[in-house]
Amino acid sequence: MNLNQLRAFVGVIESGSFSAAARRLELSQPAVSLQIQSLEEYLGVLLLDRRTKRVTMTEAGNLFYPVALDILSKLEATQRRLQELGGVVRGRLAVGGSTTPGQYILPKLLSLFKGEYPDVLVTLKIADTEAVEDAVITGDLAAGLTGAKPKAQLKSRVFTEDEIVPIVPAKGGPGKLDVDRIKLEPFILREKGSGTRRSIEEFFESSGVALEELNVAMELGSTEAVVKAVAAGLGISMVSKWAAADAIKLGDVKVASLKGTPIVRQIYLITGRRAPTRTAEAFLYFLETVDTSAIKP
């Protein structure tokens, strides 16, 4: 029995399939199957029931799973202690973010983090909020930044705030807007399900306006595409101030003043329930101490 066999077994249970575990462990699916088969041969029992689409544990698997978790947990804790004795933080760090924090906040933070911890190999996953949350829960990601209230299985805190601002073409776009004026302008929306769109919907609902009353010119799949469409004069929109910052600096779009309360949403830092690795501990401490004003638009 070896640690790779234990990691493969735990990976399949937590991911729900051999293919997902293979992606998580950066192995081929046959290699994962071989590791578990070898573990079963060593133990002399079947650990997994492979007859269903989603792999489940046998009675023996249920008995062995907490033992495997305990072994791997103790090993990770020992590795952290050894790294602390050496005084150097190194290893892998996988983090993720939903669209806005993933594209516009985390790259700046990771650049500062790498300046302090150059020996850490960082990977960044950008996906929708649910995918990032699931990856943090399974342990595929050490931490994430998302723009929606996290699931109960996660630990979380508010990391920073994001303001949704109205943007118009730099040349010829209106300088002031209210709800009635917005209804007359061609409006460019994010696709359904995006956090930005949800914030826009909530704003109009609070103003007594249904989304169907807007003169929607198009729906686009990314905030970057929305900003470019506005810059091209195809309409107006409302986007994260983080996302519009570069286009504003370049003079492609401008922020119009909007009558009413500013649209502000929380950006959450989410982590799982497991003990963090040494690299994750360093990253989380970095986030506790970093001056976020240095990265704001």
KARALIN-V276077 format. One record per pair of residues at least 24 apart in sequence whose C-alpha atoms are under 7 Angstrom apart, sorted by the first residue. I is the first residue (numbers start at 0). J is the second residue. If there is no record, write none. Layout:
# KARALIN-V276077
I;J  I;J
This chain:
# KARALIN-V276077
0;38  0;41  4;34  4;35  4;38  5;67  7;31  7;34  7;35  8;35  13;137  14;137  15;53  15;54  16;53  16;54  23;139  75;276  79;276  79;277  88;116  88;118  88;119  88;277  88;278  89;118  89;119  89;278  90;119  90;120  90;278  91;119  91;120  91;121  91;278  92;119  92;120  92;121  92;122  92;141  92;278  92;279  93;121  93;122  93;123  93;140  93;141  94;122  94;123  94;124  94;140  94;141  94;142  94;143  95;123  95;124  95;125  95;131  95;140  95;142  95;143  95;144  96;124  96;125  96;126  96;131  96;143  96;144  96;145  97;125  97;126  97;127  97;128  97;131  97;144  97;145  97;146  98;125  98;126  98;127  99;242  100;144  100;145  101;125  103;241  103;242  107;294  135;270  135;271  136;271  138;271  141;270  141;279  142;269  142;270  143;268  143;269  143;270  144;266  144;267  144;268  144;269  145;266  145;267  145;268  146;194  146;265  146;266  146;267  147;194  153;269  153;270  153;271  153;272  154;269  154;270  154;271  154;272  155;267  155;268  155;269  155;270  156;267  156;268  156;269  157;265  157;266  157;267  157;268  158;266  158;267  158;268  159;265  159;266  160;263  160;264  160;265  160;266  161;239  161;240  161;263  161;264  161;265  161;266  162;239  162;240  162;262  162;263  162;264  163;237  163;238  163;239  163;240  163;262  163;263  164;237  164;238  164;239  164;240  164;254  165;236  165;237  165;238  165;254  165;255  166;235  166;236  166;237  166;252  166;253  166;254  166;255  167;229  167;235  167;236  167;252  167;253  167;254  167;255  168;229  168;230  168;232  168;251  168;252  168;253  169;250  169;251  169;252  169;253  173;255  174;255  174;256  175;255  175;256  175;257  176;255  176;256  176;257  176;258  177;257  177;258  182;212  182;213  182;214  183;214  184;214  184;234  184;235  185;214  185;215  185;216  185;234  185;235  186;213  186;214  186;215  186;216  186;234  186;235  186;236  187;215  187;216  187;217  187;218  187;225  187;234  187;235  187;236  188;217  188;218  188;219  188;236  189;218  189;219  189;220  189;221  189;222  190;218  190;219  190;220  195;238  240;296  241;296  244;296
